[in-house]
C-alpha cells in the first residue's frame, strides 16, 4: 500500500503525506504511533501430494522496517486491543499476512497482529500466512497498549427479573 493512501490522525502527518518527497512521507507515517512499516519476502515451496505437485507459500523473511520484496504497513487499532494482548500473551506471538485468494499466486497485501482479523480473512477465502513476531514489534505493541490502555472487559447486561423464562398462563 502506498503511504499517501493511508489515513492518519495527525494534521502534520496528513500535510507531509501530500508532499511529493518520499522522505517526508515516510517520516510522517512512522511518526504516527499506530503505524509501522514491515518488510516481507515470500517464497514458494514445491511439494508432491499423492502424485500431484502443489505450491505452498510461506514467509521467508519478515523485518520490522522497510525492505524485502514488499513493505506493508502494520496498523494498530483501538478495537483490536484485546486481540493484540491475547497474541502477545501466547507463548509464540505471530504476525499474519494476507496473501491473495486461496489457490492463486501469493502476493503480500496486508498485515495484522490480530488473530481475529486473520480469521476473518480466512473466512473470506483469503490465503493467510503467519510468521513469528519480531521482538521490536512486540515491544512496540506493548507500548501502544500501555499508552491506550487495555481493552475494557465487556460485562454481560442483566435482563429484567424473570425475562426469558417460560410462565404458566394464569386463569
C-alpha positions in Angstrom: 0.0 0.0 0.0 1.4 3.4 -0.9 2.0 5.7 2.0 0.0 8.6 0.5 -3.2 6.4 0.7 -3.1 5.9 4.4 -5.3 7.8 6.8 -3.6 9.2 9.8 -5.0 11.4 12.5 -2.1 13.9 12.9 -2.5 17.1 10.8 1.3 17.3 10.3 1.3 13.8 9.1 -1.5 14.4 6.6 0.3 17.5 5.3 3.5 15.6 4.9 1.7 12.7 3.2 0.5 15.0 0.5 4.2 16.0 -0.1 5.9 14.7 -3.2 9.1 14.0 -1.2 9.2 10.3 -0.1 11.4 11.0 2.9 8.8 13.4 4.3 6.0 10.8 3.6 7.9 8.1 5.4 8.8 10.3 8.4 5.2 11.4 8.7 3.8 7.9 8.6 6.4 6.4 11.1 5.8 9.4 13.5 2.2 8.1 13.8 2.3 5.9 16.9 -0.2 3.3 15.4 1.6 2.6 12.1 4.8 0.8 11.4 6.5 -0.5 8.2 7.2 -4.2 7.9 9.4 -5.7 5.2 8.2 -9.1 3.8 9.7 -11.6 1.5 7.5 -14.5 0.3 8.8 -17.8 -1.1 7.3 -20.8 -2.7 7.9 -24.5 -1.8 7.0 -27.2 -4.3 5.8 -30.5 -2.8 4.1 -33.6 -4.1 0.9 -35.0 -2.5 -0.4 -38.3 -3.9 1.4 -37.7 -7.2 0.2 -34.1 -7.6 2.5 -31.2 -7.5 1.5 -28.3 -5.3 3.0 -24.9 -4.4 2.9 -23.8 -0.8 3.8 -20.2 0.0 5.5 -19.1 3.2 7.1 -16.0 4.7 10.8 -16.3 4.0 11.8 -13.1 5.7 10.0 -10.5 7.9 11.8 -7.4 9.2 10.4 -4.6 11.4 11.4 -2.0 8.8 11.2 -1.3 5.1 12.8 -4.0 3.0 12.2 -7.3 1.4 10.0 -7.8 -1.7 7.2 -5.8 -0.2 6.7 -3.3 2.5 3.4 -3.4 4.3 2.1 -1.0 7.0 1.1 -2.7 10.2 -1.6 -0.5 11.7 -2.8 -0.9 15.3 -6.5 -0.1 16.1 -8.2 0.6 19.4 -10.9 -2.0 18.6 -8.3 -4.8 18.4 -6.5 -4.2 21.7 -7.9 -7.4 23.3 -6.7 -9.5 20.3 -3.2 -7.9 20.5 -3.0 -8.7 24.2 -4.1 -12.3 23.5 -1.5 -12.7 20.8 1.3 -11.2 23.0 0.3 -13.4 25.9 0.5 -16.6 23.9 3.8 -18.5 24.1 4.6 -17.6 20.4 3.3 -14.2 19.2 2.6 -14.2 15.4 2.1 -11.7 12.6 -0.4 -12.6 9.9 -0.1 -11.6 6.2 -3.0 -11.7 3.7 -1.5 -13.0 0.5 -4.3 -13.1 -2.1 -7.0 -15.7 -2.7 -6.6 -19.3 -1.8 -5.2 -21.3 -4.8 -3.8 -18.3 -6.6 -0.3 -16.8 -6.6 0.7 -15.3 -3.3 1.2 -11.5 -3.1 1.6 -9.7 0.2 -1.4 -7.4 0.5 -2.0 -6.6 4.2 -0.5 -7.5 7.7 -2.1 -7.7 11.1 -1.2 -8.7 14.7 -4.8 -9.7 15.4 -5.8 -13.3 15.1 -9.4 -12.1 14.8 -8.7 -10.1 11.7 -6.7 -13.1 10.3 -9.6 -15.4 10.9 -12.0 -13.0 9.1 -9.6 -13.0 6.1 -9.6 -16.8 6.1 -13.4 -16.9 6.3 -13.3 -14.8 3.1 -11.2 -17.5 1.4 -8.1 -15.3 1.6 -4.7 -17.0 1.9 -3.2 -16.1 5.3 0.5 -16.7 6.0 2.0 -16.4 9.5 5.4 -15.7 10.9 6.9 -15.2 14.4 6.5 -11.6 15.6 9.9 -9.8 15.8 10.8 -8.6 19.3 10.9 -5.0 18.2 7.2 -5.2 17.1 6.2 -7.0 20.3 7.8 -4.1 22.3 6.0 -1.5 20.0 2.6 -3.2 20.5 3.2 -3.3 24.3 3.9 0.4 24.3 0.7 1.0 22.3 -1.3 -1.0 24.8 0.4 0.9 27.7 -0.4 4.2 26.0 -4.0 3.5 25.2 -4.9 1.0 28.0 -6.2 -2.5 27.8 -9.5 -3.1 26.1 -12.4 -2.8 28.5 -13.9 -6.0 29.7 -17.4 -6.2 28.4 -19.8 -7.1 31.1 -22.9 -9.0 30.3 -26.0 -6.9 30.6 -28.6 -8.2 33.1 -32.1 -8.6 31.9 -35.0 -7.6 34.0 -36.1 -10.1 36.6 -38.0 -13.0 35.0 -37.2 -12.1 31.4 -36.7 -15.1 29.2 -38.4 -17.6 31.5 -41.5 -19.5 30.4 -44.5 -18.8 32.5 -47.7 -20.7 33.0 -50.8 -19.0 31.9 -52.9 -17.7 34.9 -56.6 -18.4 34.8 
